């Protein structure tokens, strides 16, 4: 067991010899006196009591269909942790990441979240991508009074006292993307998504938004996560004669879809596809020549022009390789660690209740621009951006909101969305 734990530190921490020796000393202390798992509602200690480190969890799919997206978010999280440690840590204590693989399997995510909170006693967890994984771990965090920083855009219609949402909610991505397309004269929408909660809920919202403009989607199709055969779907798209495809596919299904769309002779000029789960990292897997000219909606691009982003991109490439790219979830995973650090230091504690209270209104100059934690719903205000994929795999911004958009996860400010929160559990 001792060798196994040490191996995990050396693989997941990227540790130097002194750091490994510190890890050995910690493990020896743990071995001398195992602690009991906390009961429901008990606060995880996060190694604050007399320790020299604060343990933090990192929970992403490092294998399976979602690893194409999540591995890079893990890397950005570790970069932030490394930077924070190099600058003195949090309240003078170093952060020790405990890394777990959700394996693109929702029950596994719940199991690993429980381990991180009850056994490892981490102070916070940074992780998850799909809404299915977030929904799976949500009751674990609430019953164990843990804290999750979730870095990916999602379908909204949710708030949890134990989750901070650093990715976009619906009015910061989906809704403005539809508004942009309508403004471009697009009226015939074909909706394509993976068959789970994010695409289905997003498309429910899009259908309501279209109805509010007197329109109706001309087609709606779903395929399982990991699906790779899109010839039938593409035939249905051709038959429906849309003027835009709104794509909520996730994971490596996007590789198959865009390659087969190109093979079918359909170009971005013929039929633009706008994607909300395809960023620079996924473009690398799809191949820029298969997706160039198509649109994406996010809050950050690697090409975003801020001093903070210049520094961030340089640091990320220096650590992981000049061929690596940054993207929106990578950036949100990165700045989420800094937001938590700021809240902990303001609170003077890793206690969940104190951190939540201290986090209200905290602002950070993120690579994509200023982000602010909402005073009540624990989402972040951020700028909305729409871009076009270039032949080199980067993204040119074609529109932005001009200023950060306040999060409205239940779409309470939209008349066409009245009652929509009651339609989704």
N, C-alpha and C positions, 0 to 999 in steps of 0.2 A: 504493500500500500504506500509506504514511504517513497519507494522508487517511482511509483506511478504518479504520485503527487508532484514530486520533484520534476519528473518528465513533463508534466503539464505546465509547470512554471516555465521551464526552458523553452518549450514549444510556443506557448501562448504569450509569454511576456517579452520575448526577445531580450532576455536579461543579460547583463554583463556579469562577470564573476562575482563582484561584491554584492550585486543585487541577488544572485542565486544563493550566496552565503546567508544573506538576510532572510531569504525565503526558507532555507533549511532551518535557521534558528526559530522562525515562526512555526514551522511544521512540528519541530520538536516540542515547542510549548503546547501546541494543540494536542499532540499525542499524549502528553502527560496528564491531561485532564479534559476529556471530551465534554462538551456542554450539551444540554438538552435542547431539542427544537422548541422554538417559541410557540406558545398557545395562540389561538386565534386572537388577533387584536394586539398582541405584544409587539413592541417595536424592535426590529433587528438592530443589533448593537453597532454593526459596521466597524468593529474593532476599535471603537473610540475609547473604550475604558482602559486607559493605561497603555495602549499599544502605540507603536511608532508608525503604523500604517492605517489607512482606511481602505477596506476591501470594497470594490465596486464590481458589479456584474456586467458582463457583455454577452448578450444572447442574440445570436443571429444564425441563419441557415448557412452553414459552411459546406453543406453537401445537399444534393437533390436539386430539384428544378429551380429553386429560388436562390441558389448559391451564386448564379450569374450576377445578381444584384446585391445580395447582402454581404458577401465577403468584403467588398470594398468599403461598406459602411463600418464594418468591424475595424478595418484598417484606419479609417479616419478617426474613429473613437479612440483607438490606441495612440494615434498621433497627438490628439488633444491631451490625453493622460500623460504622455511623455513630456509634452511642453509644460504642462502644469507642474509636474514633478521637477523639471529642470529649473523652474522659477520659484521653487520653495514649497511646492505642494499645496495642500488645503489646510489652513490653520497650522502650518508647520509640519504637517504629516504627509508622507508620500501616499499616493494612490496605488493600490495593488489590484490590477484587473484579474478577475476570475472569469475565464472565457468558456462558454458552453455553445454547443451546436444544436440548434432546433431542428436541423435535418429536413427542413421543408415539410414537417409533420406536426400538425397542431397539437395532438396529445403530448408529443415530445416537448414542445414549447412549454406546456403547462408543467410537465414533470421537471424540466430544467429550471423553470422559474421557482418552483417550490424548493428545489435543492439549493439554489442561490440564496433564497431568503432564510430557510430553516437551518440548513447545514453550514453553508458558508457565511451566513449572517452578513451579507453585503449591505452597505448603507443605501445603495441605489442600483438600479439595473438600467443600462442603456441597450435598447434592442427592439426586435420584431420588425417585420416589413409588412406582410399581408394583414388585412383586417381579420382574417381567420385566426392568425396566430395571436393578434392582439386580443381578440374576443376570448381566445382560449386561456390566456394568462390573466385577464382582467380579474376574475374572481379569486385567483391565487393572490394577487397583490392586495385586493381589498380585504380578504380574510386574514392575511398575515400583516396587514398594515405596512406593506412595502411601497416602494416608489419606483415607477417606470418612466423613463424619458423615451418617448416614441418618435422616431425621426422621419416618418414617411407621410406623404399626403394621403388622405383617406376620405371616406364618403360622408363624414360628419354624422350628425344625429346621435352624438354620444358625448358625454362628459363623465369622468370618473374622478373622485377625490384623490385617487392614487396614481393618476397618469398626467404627465405633462406632454402636450402634443406640440412638437417643434416642427413637424411638417405642416403642409397646408390643410385646412379644412375646405369644405365644398365651395364656399364663397370666395376662396383665395386661389382656386384653380378651375374646377369644373364649370361653375356658373360664368365666370368671366371668359372662359374659352368658348362657350356657346355664344355669349354676347358678341365676342370678336367675330366668330364665323357668320352670325346673322348680319353683322355690320359689313361683312365682305360679300353679302348677297347669297349666302348659302341657305337653302331652304329644304333640301332633300337629304336628311341625315340617315345614315345606316349605322346602327349601334352594334359593336362587336366587343365581347368581353369574355374573360375567364369565368367559369361557373362557380362563383363564391360571392361572399357578401359585398365586397367593394364594387365590383362591376354591376351587380344587380341593383344595389342601392343607388349607385351613381346614375344608372340608366333610368331608374324610377324618377330621379330628380330631373334628369335631362328631358324626359317625356313631359313632365309637368311644366318645365320651362318652355318647351316648344309649344305646348298647348296654350300657354299664356301669350304666345305670339301668333296664335291661330294656325299652328303647324302640327304635323304628326310625323313621327319617324317612318321611313319607308321600309325598314327592316330591322330586326333585332335578333342576334344569334349569340350563343354561349358555347364554349368548349371547355373541357376539363383542364386544370392546370397540368402543364407538361404535354398537352396535345400538340401533334406535329403534322397532321394531315389537313390542309386547308383548301383543297381543290373544290370540295362541295360548297364550302362557305363562299369561296371566291365566285363560284357560279351563281350563287344566290345574290351576291353583291352586284354582279353584272346584270342579272335579271331585274333587280330593283331600280337600276339607273339612278343611284344617289349622286349628289354633287359633292359629298364629303363623307368620309367614314370616321366616326368617333370611336377610337380604339382604347378599350380598358383591359386588353390582354396583359397578363403579368408573366414574368419569368421568361424561360427560353422558348415559350410558344411564339414570342415575337420574332425570333430568328426564323422559324419556319414560315410564319405568315408573310413577312416582308420579302423573303426570298421567293416564295411561291407566287406572290402578287406580281413581282417583277417578271418571273418566268411566264406569267400569263399575259405579259405585254401591257400591263397597267402601270403607267408612270404617275409621278406626283403631279405632273401637268394635266394628265387626263383626269385623275381622281385623287385629290389630296386626302391624306390620312392624318388626323391629329391624334397624338398619343399622350396619355397622362401617366404612364408608367414606363416610358422609354426615355432614358436620359443618356448622357455621354457614355456611361459605362455599358449600357445595353447596346448602344450604337456600335461599339467595338465588336460585340458578339454577333450582331446582325450583319455587320459589314457596311461601311458608309455607302458603297456603291449601290446597295439594295434599298437604302432609305433616304438618300440625299433628295432634298426638295420637299420632303414631308414635314409636317409641323409637330411641335411639342408644346405643352403648357406646363410651366413650373414657376418657381420663385427665384431660381438661381441657375446660371450657366457658368461653365468654366471661363467663358469670355466676358463675364460681367466685369465692368470697369470700376473697381474700387481699389484703394491702396491695400485694404485688408485682404482682398482676393489675390492680388499680386503676391503678397507674402504667403498666403495659404497655399496657392498652387505650387509655388516654389518649394515650400516645405514638404508638401505631399509627394511631389516628384523626387525630391532629394532622398526621401525615406524609402519610397517604394519603386522608383524607376522612372526614367524620363518618358517612357512609353505609356505610363499610367495617366488616367484622366480623372478629373473631379466632376461631380454632378450634384444635383439638388439634394437627394437623400444623404449623400456623402457629407455635404456641407452642413445639413441639419443635424446629422449625427455628431459632427465635430463641434458645432457651437452649443449643442445641448449639454455637453460636459462642462463648458464654461458657464452656462447659465446656472447649472446645479452648484458649481463651485462658488459663484457669486452669492447664491441664496444661502448656502451653508455658512459662508464667512459673515454674511449679514446677520444670520441667526445665531452664530457662535456655537452651532451644534449640528449634528446630522439627524437629530430627532425629526421624524417625518412631519409632525404637526408644525414644528417651528420652521422647518425649511419651507413648507407650503405657504405659511404666512409671510415669511421674508421674501418669497419669490414674487409676490404681487407687484406688478409695475416695473420689475427689473428690466433694464435695457442693455443690450450688448451690440457692439459694432461688429456684426458678422461679416464674412466675406461677401455675402450678397446684399449687404446694406443693414441698417439698423433693424433689430428685432426686439419686441417688447412682450413680456408675459402679461396676458390679460389679467385684470384685477379679480375676476371671478371664475372664468371657465378654464383656466390653465392651458389655453392655446396661445399661440404667438401671433402678433401683428407682423405682417411681412409684405413685401412688394410682389405683385403678380407679373409674370413675364411670359410672353409667347415667342417662340423662336422657330427658325427653319434650319433643318439639318444641312450642313455643308458637305461637300465631297470629301473633305479631310476628316470628317467625323465630329467636328466642332459645330456649334450652333450659333447662328446669327439672330440676335434679338430683333423682332419685327414690331413688337408692341410691349409697353409696360404700363402699369397703373399709375405711375408718377409719384406715388407715395405708398407707405405701408398700408395695407388693408386690414382693418380690425376684424378679428375672427368672429364669425356668426355660425356656429356649428349646427344650429337648428333652423337656420334660414328664416328667422323671425322677422327680418326686415324686407322680405319679398312677399308681395301679395299673392303671387301665383303659387307660393309654397305653403299657403295656409293649410293647417291640418296634417302636413306631411310627417311631422314627428310622430303622429299616432299610427302611421302606416308601417313603421319599422320597429321591430323589437330592439 
